[in-house]
Each structure stands twice: as C-alpha cells, then as structure tokens.
Amino acid sequence: MSVRIVYFAWVRERIGKGSEEIDLPADVKTVGDLIAHLATLGEEYAAAFEVPRVIRAAINEEHAEHDEAIGDAKEIALFPPMTGG
C-alpha cells in the first residue's frame, strides 16, 4: 500500500523533506508500526523518530493514537507535540 507521509516542524527538519510517498510493508498496520518502520530508513529518520512516544499523528487530517490502524489512509501527518503560548 502506498501512502503520502507529511512531516512537520523538527520532524521535517531532521528528515530533510516535507513529505513523501511511501510503499508500506504489509506488516505496517498501525501508526506505531509506521513510526518504527520509518526509523529504519536511514540516519535522518532514526534521529527524527528516536523517541517515538512524543510523535503525534493524524490520519487523513484526523488525530490518531499510535495504536490506531492505518487502514486505507491516503495521508498520514507526523509532528512533534505542540507547545502553547
């Protein structure tokens, strides 16, 4: 399955791109699986996802928890926690 991954804030800065289209392996079923998979794609990905629990996600522009199924998502956004002010 191919899905568009969009990166925001320091996740984007560490990876070096704002988005990409990725073919997901069959065993990537949840947001947590996706983050773990992305962390294996190279040094920059490992740096961006070194503390996976802090990464927030949205599937098709709706907030998603790490245990949420990706299903037939068209777009998944990954971003650090938002700070208020």
C-alpha positions in Angstrom: 0.0 0.0 0.0 1.3 3.4 -0.9 0.6 6.4 1.4 1.6 10.0 1.5 3.6 10.9 4.7 3.7 14.6 5.6 6.3 15.8 8.2 6.0 19.0 10.3 8.3 21.1 12.5 11.5 19.5 13.7 10.5 16.1 12.3 10.6 17.7 8.8 13.9 19.4 9.6 15.6 16.2 10.8 14.4 14.2 7.8 15.1 16.9 5.3 11.8 16.8 3.4 8.2 18.0 4.0 6.5 14.9 2.5 7.0 11.8 0.5 5.0 8.9 -0.9 6.0 5.5 0.7 5.1 2.0 -0.1 4.3 0.4 3.2 5.3 -3.2 4.0 2.3 -5.5 4.8 3.2 -5.7 8.5 2.8 -1.9 9.0 -0.7 -1.8 10.3 -0.8 1.0 13.0 0.7 4.4 13.4 3.2 2.9 15.9 4.2 0.4 13.3 4.7 3.2 10.7 6.9 5.2 13.1 9.0 2.1 13.9 9.3 1.3 10.1 10.3 4.9 9.2 13.0 4.9 11.9 14.8 2.1 10.0 15.0 4.1 6.7 18.3 5.9 7.5 20.1 8.1 9.9 17.9 11.1 9.5 14.8 9.1 10.1 16.3 7.4 13.1 17.1 10.9 14.5 13.6 12.1 13.9 11.9 9.1 15.5 14.4 8.3 18.2 11.7 9.0 20.9 8.6 7.6 19.2 6.2 8.2 22.1 6.5 12.0 21.6 5.5 11.9 17.9 1.9 12.9 17.2 0.0 11.7 14.1 -3.0 12.5 12.0 -4.6 10.1 9.5 -6.5 11.9 6.7 -6.3 15.1 8.8 -7.8 13.4 12.0 -5.8 13.0 15.2 -4.7 9.4 15.6 -3.1 7.4 18.5 -0.1 5.1 18.0 -2.3 2.0 18.3 -4.8 3.2 15.6 -5.0 1.2 12.4 -3.7 3.0 9.3 -6.3 1.2 7.1 -6.6 2.7 3.7 -5.2 6.1 4.7 -4.4 8.5 1.9 -2.2 10.8 4.0 -0.6 10.5 7.4 1.0 13.5 9.1 3.7 13.1 11.7 4.7 16.0 14.0 6.1 16.8 17.4 4.0 17.8 20.4 2.6 21.3 20.0 3.6 23.9 22.6 1.2 26.6 23.6 1.8 30.2 24.4 
